[in-house]
């Protein structure tokens, strides 16, 4: 490739490939460099998609187990892990082919190999065929992240697993101990409980899902306890001893120490950015503890180089990376680009019960000085939730009282990951709480809970 491109994207995850598609739509000559054999990145191959496929299987098992209560007699369900993986892999393969198609459709060239920045406008790609350099007016770093190890228990892929390893687990552990109760930890804890594991969750902070609203965290912990999941909060993993058929895990809580025996340990304590040895330091790109420093348009200290997704200090979420990719490309193309409002980023956790949230928590809103009012509506009062047999959880609306500004919505319960989208739109258009409950919601639906919580937030709850 002798010509100079408009853009080279390093990494084809949900940030990289979405950015490349948008660049193609804007008429930019674009290439994507990907070190793996297939496009799609961690989210597609080792993250969001395969994880949610396992969770769907887990949900089906749970539904079948209680089918009798809906008047349906079925034989006791049994998990076939081999066929579960076949299903999961088929979903991943279909989506990977979809990414390849979309890039071709938008005239984006895919280059397979390991990319390294060798200049402000140059990327060297190393592949089995050798090394080759490509030039472009702009470079977008979208190299993503990898599971983070912790010194007391480095992952070995056998008894001590990370989130990559557990997706390939061929059998269900008798006792799975999960370290870290963020979205990843809670999702795997939920899935493997449905699969038949005894599960223990260990979290060093005071509560599960510590970034969520406190009432949501309490509801998840209550629901997990009801499902048989043990939660040890305020607890730190001090060491792991492997032996025989399992591991002995040493835990500390304050001055207390205990040893828990498990067959498998999952380390789910976050991810580390992939920024080493890709040429950023030599180029003078600003870094802060491995994260790339960017401005509001995702541009680095080197004007021709942008960075998005898990390599920058923004939420580790696929949809954030995609939005940042579109923003970066539109800015470099001279379009009218609008910086992202990270307060409006939704967070979704696909455990049972599901969690979806967007905007400020009640505590954060008070911390920022708002005069806060909240409204809650329990799914136990929802007709549709009763029909589905999922009456746990609630919708919580956070508003400020002076202008009735909607500040945040927090949902725990059935279809929370889907229901939260209405709140995302409401925040984006600066909706008031009144506008949320004045919008007529169809009956009977789970979405009615959103309007009911909004009613409650202004002091006139209807059905609760």
Secondary structure, 3 states (H helix, E strand, C coil): CCCCEEEEEECCCCCHHHHHHHHHHCCCCEEEEECCCCCCHHHHHHCHHHHHHHHHHHHHHHHHHCHHHHCCCCCCCCCCHHHHHHHHHHHHHHHHHHHHHHHHHCCEEEEECEEEEEECCEEEEEECCEEEEEEEEEEEECCCEEECCCHHHCCCCCCEECHHHHCCCCCCCCEEEEECCCHHHHHHHHHHHHHCCEEEEEECCCCCCCCCCHHHHHHHHHHHHHHCCEEEECCEEEEEEEECCEEEEEEEECCEEEEEEECEEEECCCEEECCCCCCHHHHCCCEECCEECCCCCCECCCCCEEECHHHECCCCCHHHHHHHHHHHHHHHCCCCCCCCCHHHCCEEECCCCCEEEEECCHHHHHHCCCCEEEEEEEHHHCHHHHHHCCCCCEEEEEEECCCCEEEEEEEECCCHHHHHHHHHHHHHCCCEHHHHHHCCCCCCCCCHHHHHHHHHHCCCCCCC
